[in-house]
Amino acid sequence: MSGKRSFGRFLRENAVILLFLVITVLAIKPSGLSLVYIGQEMITRLGRDSFLVLALLLPIYAGMGLNFGMTLGAMAGQFGLILAINYNILGVNGLIFAALVSLPVSLLMGYVCGAVLNKAKGREMVTGYILAFFVNGIYQFVVLYMMGSVIPVRSRAIVLSRGYGIRNTLNLDSVRLSLDNLLAMHIGPFTFPIATFLVIAALCVFIVWFKKTKLGQDMRAVGYDMHVAEASGVPVDRTRIIAIIISTVLATIGQIIFMQNMGNMATYNAHDQTSFFAVAAILVGGASVKKATIPNVFIGVILLHVLFVVSPGAGQKLFGEAMIGEYFRQFIGYGVIALSLVLYAWRTRRETERLREGLRGGNMAAAAAAEGEAK
Amino acid sequence: MSGGVNNSSTKTRRLLVRLALVVVYAGLMAGVFITGKGHTLILDNKDSEDGSIKAIESLSISVDGQDPIDLSAGDRDVAKVKGQGHRVEITVKDSQMVQHRITLPLKDETLLLSIPKLLAGQPAVSHFVPLDVAPPAGETNGNNNAFTSPGAISDPAATPGAPAAPGAPAAPAAPAVP
């Protein structure tokens, strides 16, 4: 009986990841892609995306849910990259220059985002999402009208022919793969971007260390129960703002790493999907709005991207059209987010009901079990 | 009183630390900018403008250990470089390799390196001024309707100086002026 219950609990807790695993495994065969190809793609995409997804962890620890406001950081990163391309700074120097230029912008963005989210406690995700749309307007204004007119732009290759505004697509050849190729290692048929992995590993170490610091403990206390944390003397608003600032800064660096891997940048919409895919990845990895770990990030990136890689081929084979696979990506991304949020809401409500029933019936053991499950 | 002094000194120290951080940040940015700035170096093996220094008949040149480029007299080629200081290795035909160091100005992105001048020990790096590109034959300054009505000028012979279309009968030669 207990085994059955624990199996059911395992299924409930890992519904998203299991569903995704089944779909992915089923799609691999019809895609016709070799395992070596899929493996290399996974290595590349782990390097490309992991940093961005890791940026989501701290706001989750602080109980702020999935930080859709990370798009603000992505925009700051793109601004830095535009300047690096403008001044023709090559290689890793270009990436560091972009990060240094965009850091003050992302600090400011993070502070503003954190302050706004503090005004909308309990509705952080939707507020962050809408805030990203608002700041997108400012970004477009700066890049489309101010760059070249107010902000000097030297490179004629990146300016629109009218003399101001940045072109729709930027060629990032001067920084392309500069981090990935810095310490590339070939093992068998695979190439590993060791330098990128080291940067990601450093971030993981930072997150593990940060959780043990006073600020990290405060963040977890705020995430667990804001009112109790406040009563215990934790500066809740300040802690939440710091969580968002760190997340925004990490998203800035993550977007720069992402872009150097891609090699070109859609100036006006590259950041649109940043938070969306990062959130989808961490949810696919088994995280929830309240709980996430570092392994969730890597499992999610691998699972989501295996499906992204195989879905066009599977779509072609099963439906005779590769575009079906492309639509499938969007469908899966939004679907996973929706499913995860629904499951989270359903699970929370169910556990609350069980807890209440246990207390009403005087069955303390059941109440304690439900409380333990809720934790 | 003592507490006030301590408070003031803490504030001053904090301000100094913050200023130092800003300076370090700006210095780091400047360092990354200077060492990462990319330049296009045009390797030029032509006679000097006044004709005093002649082009080298045949040579091989390598910048910062990149693949060597072979140049004959009158040739030009391009090397992409990063940073300000560079090592240039030149091997003139049938002689030993010569090594030179050059420093590029920060503000110019495209620069001309005159190899004969470098070998003669003269200042060899100069700002590259591209020639004004003349519009291709048949393309005018836009004061006609050729763009909005392509094919409006159907007879190339009607346009003075324009080359005849391939396969078209040659326009009669103008009488020689004595």
Interface residues (C-beta under 8 A of the other chain):
Chain A: Y87 N88 I89 L90 G91 V92 N93 G94 I96 F97 L100 V101 R154 S174
Chain B: Y25 L28 M29 V32 F33 T35 G36 K37 G38 H39 K80 K82 E109
